[in-house]
Amino acid sequence: MNEAFSTLLRTASHEQHVETNTSTFMTDLLGGGLGVEAYARYTEQLWFVYEALETDAERLASDPVAGPFIRPELLRRGALERDLAYLRGADWRATLRALPATEAYAARVATCAREWSGGYIAHHYTRYLGDLSGRQIIRGTAEQAWGFARKGDGVRFYVFEGIGNPAAFKRGYRESLDGVRADDLEKQRIIAECKRAFALNTAVFHALGEEFPLTA
C-alpha cells in the first residue's frame, strides 16, 4: 500500500459514512423535528456501544496493535452515564433498553475487543474520531433545541475535557493509524470491518427512525 492507511480507511468507508450521517433519524433530529425523548433514546443506545468499546480498554492498552489507540481522554462511558442520569433520572439503569440493532452492534464490538484487536481499531476509529468531528453538531443542536447548558449535563458525552486541541489530537490519531502493526492483508480486513461498523451504526439509526417517525 503506497497510500497512508488513515487515508485508505477514510476513502474506502466514505460512502458508508455519508449514509450514516444522512439517515432519516439523524436528519430529523438535527433538523429539530424530533423531541428530547428521541435524543435521550439515542443516548441510551450509545451507552451499550461504549460499554462494549471500553469494558476491555484497560487490557487492550498493553496490546501491540490496539494499545496506541487506548487513550483515557477519549473514554466516554462515564460522561454518557452522567448524561443519562440527567435525561432519565437517577434510576436510569432500571429502564435502559437496547434495540435489537444496538445489541448486534455492541455484540460485534465486544467480539472484536476480545478476539481481534485489528477489528477493534476499526470500531474505535469510527466512533471516537467521529465524536471529535461531525458529531459535535449534535451537541449544538441539543443545546439550542432543548436548552441544555453549554457543554453541561445532557451533552457531556460530546465534551472532551482532556483534549485541548482536537485538530492536533486527530492528526496524532491518524499517525497512529498510519503506523499500525498490520500487513496489507490485515489492513484490508480492518477496512472491511470499518465499513461493517458504519453499517451497524446505520442499522441503529434506522431502528430509531422507526421508533420516532417524523410526523407532519
Protein Blocks (a to p, Z undefined) as FASTA:
>chain_A
ZZdfklmmmmmmmmmmmmmmmgmklmmmmnopacfklmmmmmmmmmmmmmmmmmmmmmmm
mpmklmmmmcfklpmklmmmmmmmmmnojklmmmgccdfklmmmmmmmmmmmmmomklmm
mmmmmmmmmmmmmmmmmmmmmmmmnopaehiahilmmpcfklmblmlmmmmmmmmmmmpc
cdfklmmmmmmmmmmmmmmmmmmmmmmmmmmccdZZ
